[in-house]
Amino acid sequence: MCLAIPGKILSVSNSSNTDEVFRNGKVSFGGIVKEVNLCMVPDASVGDYVLVHVGVAISKIDKEEAQKTFEYLHQMGETTELTVE
Amino acid sequence: MKYLSEYRDPELVQDYLKEIHRIITRPWTLMEICGGQTHSLVKNGILEMLPDKLTMVHGPGCPVCVTSISVIDEAIWLAERPNVIFTSFGDMLRVPGSGKNLLEVKASGADIRVLYSPIEALQIAKENPDKEIVFFAVGFETTAPANALSVVQADKIGIRNYSILASHVLVPPAMEAILSDVENTIDGFLAAGHVCAIMGMDEYYPIAEKYKTPIVVTGFEPVDLLQGILMAVQQLEKGEFKVENQYARTVLKEGNRLAKETINEVFDINDRTWRGIGPIPRSGYEVNNRYKQYNARLKFKIAIAQAKENKDCISGDIMKGLKKPFQCPNFGKACVPEHPLGAPMVSSEGACAAYYHYASSDFIFKTGASRFTTKVEA
């Protein structure tokens, strides 16, 4: 139940209802498209990846931070070497 | 799929494992809070690849597991009202109440519908103006924004035939309850990434400081979990107890402000009884006075007796990290997913179900489960 899933925003609806609480969009989860409420990620737009939890996007995924997990060990190695020197 | 498959890279997994093996010098015990993390650890075989010195124990972060038996009874009572359409996340249906579960109530003819999101309940409410729609609002901080949003939306568009049965639980009070237990053996925590995506990290600094315990906010994929474990072990080896963020691609230090505002708009913090663990002060959310017409407990004036827990289930010891699922004499025998004695065997996030479905018998024997005699299918 607590497992949120990352998906890519395909479109943001511009319905006549301008109330922020109802800001919706279509989000693709590896090809499966669902309607998602986007009111809690106001700075997320088409092309962004968001983490969606029970129909509501709760977080916009940060591309630069995402990369760090792959570089962590390498950087840690460099840090260790620096400390040794 | 972006932001998923790359975090399952076998080579990177091996690199992280090697580093953990390299740096660990003493026995440590870590608890992962979230049941989603437990399943990822067991399903991907990570527990079997970790150093023998490192013990992972599985925390209470399974909403299905900790929802009290009395709340399940309340849900059943509501679902049995003739004018009610009862809606719920799917994994609550097979959790045993004191007498039966929601699935059996559904089989007897009650209108119980499984939803992906509480927002969908509003459409059902619109289409059924002569019925009362109740959503079973369970979960940790993760489901609270969506559940609260459903109430805010209902109020804005004037839907009056909708209410929620709130049984929200909160992570930090549970961590404190575990750390304060005299039998506690936990040296460090992997905090639940998605809870922190909403709530941020501020609640964890005082806990790390007070109990001198490292807390690493961690994601759910194998690489995430191994990086989180590595960061926690590094701290322990150095004698540090910081709050760190492995899951920074998703978790901001301050969390999601709008999500927190929505939660605070609808909910008050209240005391809550956790299944298997007991009452924990200020550890849950209940619908506040402003939105009381959306509180199913008040709307239907629920008054049913408090139910007793099943004595044959040791879920409390499992969720506090005191015992492993296979140390329960009923595991895999009297208690299986089809006929669970307790909730951790039901849920997709429960530790017992994770071991039942995914743990190899070699691993279970290796870790000293002398009483475990039933073969588990890997």
Interface residues (C-beta under 8 A of the other chain):
Chain A: M1 C2 L3 A4 P6 K8 D19 V21 F22 F29 G30 K34 N37 C39 M40 V41 P42 Y49 L51 H53 V54 G55 V56 I58 S59 I61 D62 K63 E65 A66 K68 T69 F70 Y72 L73 M76
Chain B: M1 K2 Y3 L4 E6 Y7 L12 D15 Y16 E19 C34 G35 G36 G61 P63 V64 F89 D91 Y116 S117 P118 I119 E120 V138 G139 F140 T142 T143 P145 A146 L149 V152 Q153 K156 A192 H194 V195 A197 I198 F220 V223 D224 Q227 Q246 A248 R249 T250 V251 L252 N256 L258 A259 T262 S347 S348 E349
